[in-house]
Amino acid sequence: MIKLEDVSFSYATAKEKSLKNINIEISKGECILLTGESGCGKTTITRLLNGIIPNYYEGKLQGEVLINGNNIKTMELYQMAAIVGSVFQNPKSQFFNSDVKSELAFICENMGMHPKDIEERMRKAIKEFSIEKYIENSVVQLSGGEKQRIACAAVSTPNPIIYVLDEPSSNLDRQGIILLRDSIQKLKNQGFTIVIAEHRLHYLREIADRVIIMDEGEITSTFLAKDFFLLSKEKIEKYGLRSTSFKDIGHKSINKTNFLKNELVFENFIYAHKGQQECLKIDELKIPQNSITAVIGNNGAGKSTFSKCLCGIYKNSGTLTINDEKQKYKKRLSSCYMVMQDVNHQLFTESVIEEVLLSMDQENNERAKEVLEQLDLLPFIERHPVSLSGGQKQRTAIATAIVSERQVIVFDEPTSGLDFRHMKEVAKELKKLSDKGKTILLVTHDLELIFSCCNFIVEIERGIVNSAYPLYGNTRKLIDYFEIGGNAVEEKKVPVPPKKTFYLRG
């Protein structure tokens, strides 16, 4: 079904090879999990399998890549699309339409299928991925996790025989991951071949057949999945991988935090997009100053809206009191900094080092390089940010926030594309910021990150604060929240405005 024989590849923009002598054979109906640290080459393999290399990304390709017996060098991209369905790490980059229904029909229409056949395939995808409540929505109205589910459904409509998924769970909440897991299981039960490049591993325990671990463009280990998921926590971490089970997440070391008396006070954080109902309604919220606060909640709960109100991106969005100073939205534009969920919106310059220097009030090369080294980015300082992997882009944006020295720093899903080691490095840097007196808010579904650095929790659902509590003494409560997927109540869909792109630097 799939064969990579002595495959090496180097991007035209990179000096080093991204893949080195890769040999993989995948049989029909197999589910293969590709994993490894950020930048290890797993995304490059997915690009070979779906034809984006060599049809889009230029570079030097050696060896043979065979898909269903055909060499990708001789196949047109439209021929690949009929065989391979792909979901990218950033699903927004693969959308061509403004509404969900049109997006589901798009690939089939491009292939010239009969309208009745298209409708039948759409009905099947809608049921398969449980997206009935989104079908009338604009794509812009969806949260990051909801976009991921729509992308998975859209690529299934032409009924490809191979599915290639690149970090499909990266922006999903626990409920979304359960739905994704069930959908992948159904595809496997139907005999489809599935290749998943992923950092989150726990949800694939009962699905994957083999696990391939990569490092620096090479395959370092291959396991039967049943053997891989029996590896000890220490062995998994040695490979630089995320936990394979919630029970392995190290929450027992959480220390009691003696918060300062000072608090950040949020008042009248009430926001409604023009002509629509309120999607955020927080009359008052208090969090400890100098804390690292995790903001949790289901996809579409209002977490990102809260973040944009906090940073002053949305106008007339309440008052924030810091050190007895009341700050309206205009003031918060200069006192707060935000790393957005889609970091491509805030990477502007020609190199990584320029990107970091741009965030500093006074340029300091030594400090910039120090932070880049701590985030394992020093080898890439002259690289264009666009040429980086998803995880490397994420860490570059995090570096810009660290050097900004703002009072309050908000990170929206900062570790969605990061492996275990880099997640721990980010957590370490966030602790340093907190120790310097900064207040950090993390909008996240990443339980490992929370236990690595957070000390306060705010849960938002349907635009309101359900609860706010210190992590110490409440670890079981938090684990239960993630294990059951948050509130089991059906989410109430709230309208959001027409599409806007926010180009943000601080």
N, C-alpha and C positions, 0 to 999 in steps of 0.2 A: 504493500500500500504506500509506504513512505520509506525512502532510503537516502541517506546522506553518506557518501563514500569519499573519504579523504578530503573533506571540505574545509577550506580556509577562506577567510574573507577579510578585507580591510577596506574601510570607507575611504572615499576620495579625500575627505577632510581630515583624516586621522593618519598618524605615522605608524602606529602599532596595529597589528592584526586584531580584529575583534573575535575571530574564530580561528582555531588552529587544529588542523587534522581531525575534524569531527567525523565520527563514524556512528551512525544510528540506523537501526532498522525497526520499523513500527508496523505491526500486523494489523489487518482489518479488525475493527472492533476494540482495539486496545485504547486505554486511557493512560497517557503518559504525563507525568508531572515533571516539568523542568524547574529546577530551583537553584539558588546560589546567591551570593552577595550581589548588590547593585553593580551593574556594569560588567557582569561575568560573561555576557554573550547570549543569554537566553532570549532576549527580545530580538536579537539579530537572527536567531534560528527561526523564530516565528515569522519574520519578514521574508526569509527564504521560502518557507512553506506556503505563504499566501501570495508569493510573486512580487511583493513590493521591492524585493531585491531579486533580479537586477532591473526591474521595469521602472522603478522610481528612484531608489537610492543608488547612486553611482559608486563604483569601487572595483576592486580586483577580486574576482571570484575564481577559485581553483577547486577542482574536484567535481563531483556530480551530485545533483539533487534531483531525485526521481519522485514524482507524485503520480500515483496510480499508473506507473510504468512510463510516464512522460518526463522528459528532461525539461526543467523550468526554463532553460536557456532558449528553447524552441517554442515555448508557449506564450501566447498573448495574455495580457492581464484579464481580459474578459473570459478567456477560457479557464483561467485559474479560478475566477469568481464563481463559475458554475460548479466547481468541484470542492472548493475550500471556502468556508464561512469564517470570517475573522472578526474578533472583537478586540479593539485596541485598548491600551491602558487609559487613554483619554477618549472616552466614547464620543465626546462632542466633535472631535476631529473627523469622524466618519459620517456625520449627519449631513444630508443634502437638502432636507426639507424643514419647514417651520413647524409642522404639526406631526403628531405621532402616527396618525393613520396613513398619511402620505409616505412617511419614512418606512413603515412596514411594507408598503406596496412597491417602493422604489426599485429594489433590485430586480424583482420579478417583471416589472414594467420595462426595465432596461433590457431584459432578456426576450421581450416580445411575447410574453405568455398571454393566454386568453384571459379576459377580465374575470370570468366565472372561476377559472382556476386560481387566479390571484386572490380572489375573495375567500375561497376555501382555504388556501394556505395561510392567509391572514387570520382567519378564525382559529385555525389550529395553533398558530404561534401565540395568539392572545390567551388561549386557554392553557397552553403549555407553560407559559411564563407568568401566568396570573397577573395580567396587566389590564384587566377589564376597566378599572377605574381611571386609567390614564389615556384611554383611546381617543377621547375628544380634546385632550390638552394640546397646547403648544409645547414643542420641545423645550422652549425657554422656560416654561413654567415648572420644569422638573428639577429636583435636586440632583446632585452628582450621582448618588446611588440609583435614583430612578432612571437617569439617563443610561446607566450601565445595563439595567434590565431591559430597556427598550432596544439598546444596541444588540443584546443577545437575541432578543425576539426577532429583530429585523433581519439578521443574517441567517436565521433559520427558515425564512419564508421560501427561498428557492430550493430548499431541501438538499443542501450539500452533503457529500459523503464524509467530509473531514471538517472538524471544527478546530480552530486555533484561537485560543483565548489568552490574551496578554494581561496579566494582573486583573482578572475580572471582578475580584472582590475588593479592590483597592479602596473604593468609596462607599461600600455597602455597610449598613448597620447589621445587627445580628439577625433580624428578621429577613433582611434582604439576602444575607448569606445562606440562610436556610432555604429560601426560595431558589437561589442560584444552585445550591447543592442538589436540590430535588430535580431541577430542570436538567442538570448535567447527568444525573443518574438515569433520567428517562431517556436522554439521548443515547447513553451507553447501552441501556436495555434494548434499544431499537437497532443496535449493531453499528452505530456510527463510530468512526475513529476520532479520538479527541486528544489534543495536545494543549496542555495548560502551563504557561509560565507564571509562576506564583511565588509570593513570599509567605502569605498566610497559608498554613498547611493543614490545620486541624480539621477543616470541613471536608477535606478530600480523603480522609482516613478510609472510608468504606468504598471509595470510588476508584482511586488510582490503581493501576495494575503494576506499573513500574515507576521508580523515582530516579531521575538523572540529576546529579549534582554537578554544577559547573563552577569553575574559578578561572578568571583571567583568560577566557576564551577557550578553555579546554574542559573536557569531561574528566572529572576527578574520581567519581564513584557512581556506580549504578546498583540499585537495590530492587528486589521485589518489594512492592509496597507493604506487604504483610510483615516483612523483616524490617523495613525502614521505620515503620511506626511503632516498632518494639524497642528502638534505640533509646538509650538513656537520655535524660535532659542534658547531661554534661556532653555526651557525644554529639547531640544535635547542635548545641551551642559551639562546639569546637569547629563544626562545619560553617559557622556563621549564620545559622538558620533560626527562624522563629520557632516558638514552642509548637508541638504537635497536639497538645491537649491543654485545656484550661487548668487542669490540676497541677500542671508543671510550671505555671506562671508564679514567679517568686514574690508573693505578697506577704509572706510571714515576716519579712524584714522591715515592714513599714514602721517608722518611728513616730512617736507622738511629737507633733510640731507645736512649739510655743509661739503662737502668732503674736505679732505686735498688736497693740490696742487699736492702731489706725486701721480704718476700713475704707474700701472704695464703695461709694453709695450710688446706686443707679436709681434715678427717679423719673417716672413718666416716660419710660422707654416704650412708647406706644406708636406703632407705625402701620400705616395702611397705604398701599399704592393707590394712585389717583383713580377715583371712581370705583374702588373695590373695598371689601371688608378688611378689618384689621387682621394682620398676619402676625403681629407681635403686640403683646399687652402685658408689660411688666410695670406695675405701679411703683414697687420698691424692691430692690435687691441689694444685699450687703455681702461683700466678700472680703476676706482679710487682705490687707495690703502686703506686698512682698511675697504673696503666695504664688504657687503654681496651681491654677484652678482648671480642672477638666470640665468642659461644657459638653454634656452628653445628651442624647435624645435620638429618636428615630429619624430617618431621612425625611426631610420636609417638615420637621417640627418647628423650624424657625431659628435654628442655631446660626446659620450664615447671615440671616437678616439681622439678628442681634449683634453679630460681629461688625457688620457694616454700619449699624447705628452707633455702636460704641466708638468706632474710628472716625465718625463724622462724615462718612461717605453719603449716607442718607441724611438729608437736611431736616431740621426741626424735629430731631429724634431724641428728645429727652435731655436730662442733665446728669453729668457725672461729677461727683465730688471727690477730689483728691487733695489730701492735706488741707482740708477746710476750704479749698478753692472750688467753686462751682464752675464747671466747664460746659458751655454749649457746644454744638457740633463744630463750629468753626475753630474753636480753640483746640478741640480734640484732633483735628487734622494734623496739628504740629506736635501734640503731646503723645499721640498713639501711633503705633505702626502695625501693619497687618501683612502677613504672608498668606496670600489667597490660596484657595483650593486648587485652582488652575494657575500654576506659577508662570505659565507662558505669558500671562497678561502683565507681568511685572519684570520681565527680563528684557532690557533695552539695548545693552551695549555690545561691542564687538568681541569682548573677552570676559572671562570669569573675574579676573582681578579688577577690571574697570567696573564691573557690576557692583562689586563690594565697595570700591572706593566712592562710587556715586552716592552711596547711602550715608557717608560720613560728612558731618558738618565741616570738619577739617581733614583733608586726606592724610592718611597715615599708612604708608605701605607696609611697615613692619607689623602693625596691628592687624591689617587686612590679611597678610600672609600667615600670621599666627592663628587666626580663626579658621582660615582655609585649611591649614595643616591639621588642626584639631578635628575638622570634618572630613579629612581624607580627600581634599580637593587640590592640594598643592601641585600635583602633577598636571593638573588641567588648567592652570591659571591663564594660559594664553589661548585656550580653546574658546571657540564661539559657543555661547550657551545653547544655541539651537542644536549643536552637534553632540550634546551630552545625552546620557540615558535619562529616563524619567527620575530615577532616584538621585542622580547627580544634579539635575536641575533643581530638585526639591531642596537639596542641601545647599546649593548656591543661594537660593532665595532665603533660606534660614540664616546663612552667613550674613546677608545684607541686613537682616533684622537685628542680629546680634550686635553688629557694629554701629547701629543707628543710635543707641543710647537713649531711646525714648522711655518715658515713664511707664507706659503700659504697652505690652506687645501681645498681639493676637495672632495665633497660628491656626489656620483652618485646615485640618487634616494634614499636619506636617510630616507624618510618617507613612502616608498611604502607599508610597512606592519604595519604602526602605526595608532592608534586611535587618537582622537582629543586631549585628555589630554597629551599623550606622545609626540604628534607632537608639542604642545605648549611648553613642557619642553625642547625639542630639540631646538626649535626656541630661547628660552631664553638663553640656553647655547651658541648658535652660536652668539647671540648678545654680550655676555660676552667676547667671543674670539675676536670679532671685536673691542670691547672697549679696549682690551689689545694690539691692533695694528696688529692683524692678518687679513689677507685677505682671505675671504671665497668665494668659488665658489660652487654653488648648481646646479647640473644637475637634473632637476626636471620637472614633469608634475603636481605638487601639487600646485594649485593656493592658497589654504589656507596657506600653508607654506610660499609661496612668500609674501603674505600680512602680515604674522606674523613677518617676520624678514628682508626681502630683501629690498635693496634700489637702486639697479641697475639691468638692464636687458640686456642680450645679446641673440639675436635670431639667431640660426644657421639653415640653410637649405641647403641641397645638398653640405655640406662641406664648405660653405662660410658664412660669417656674413651678414645677411640681415639688421640688425639694432642693435644699442646699445644705451641705453638711461636711464636716471634716472627714478625711479618709480614714484617719486613725480611729479604730474602734468600729468601723463600718465596712470593713473589707468584704465580709460575707454578703452584706446587702448589695454591694457593687457587683460582685461575681454573680449573684442571683439575677440581677438586672440584665447582665449580658447573656447569661445562660438561657433565660426565657425570652430574650429579644426585646426587653423593654416592655412598655404597655402593650397588652394584647388587644386593647381597644382599637377598632378600625380608625385609621387616620382620617381626619377631616381635611379635604383638599382646600387649600386657600389660594386664591388667584394671586398672581404676581405680574409685574409690568411687562410691557414689550421688551424685547431683547436690548440690553445695553452692555457695552464693554467698558469695564473700568480699568484704565491704565493707571496703576497706583505705584507710587514710590513714597512710602512713609505716609 
